[in-house]
Amino acid sequence: MENINEKGTTVCVTGGTEGANFLRKLPNASQKLKIFRTNSENLESFLPAIEGCNGVIIRHSVDFEDENDDNTKIQRAITAILGVLKACFDSKTIKRVIYTSSDGAIGYVTEGQDVIVDENS
């Protein structure tokens, strides 16, 4: 994000304000950072953030604190990701989508552990 912001690109962040505090400290954040409150169960909430953009980075993972069974959690995550991808396609301006689920990979690792986390973990 810092590299993108340093190039003068406006960065739109979705999800809410609580996770974006570190982004507010980046150079030019007051001019080049837009934060949108979104809800993965209300896909229309993503449209204002996507509108006019030419690229999207999706960082989404399963909600580990969700009390539903694993299949329900996974299905919710898939539905949300597909909804965002559809919104990107419908926008006609998005040229590139980058998807990362790194939240899931780092969720089980504690500092100082030498652990490989992959699909089989």
QUIMOTA-V79931 format. One line per field, one symbol per residue. phi: phi as a letter, one per 30 degrees, with the letter a starting at -180 (. if undefined). psi: psi as a letter, one per 30 degrees, with the letter a starting at -180 (. if undefined). Layout:
phi->???
psi->???
This chain:
phi->.ddddddjddccccjkcddcedddddeiedcccbccdbbdcbddddedddeidcabcccbbdddcddddeddedddddeddddddddddddicdcbbccbcdeddcdcccejdcbccbecd
psi->eeeeeffgkkkkkleafefgeeefflkgeffgkkkkklkffiffffeeefkflfkkjjjklkjffkflleeeeeeeeeeeeeeeeeeeeffgfkfkkkkkhfeeefffklkfkikkkaff.
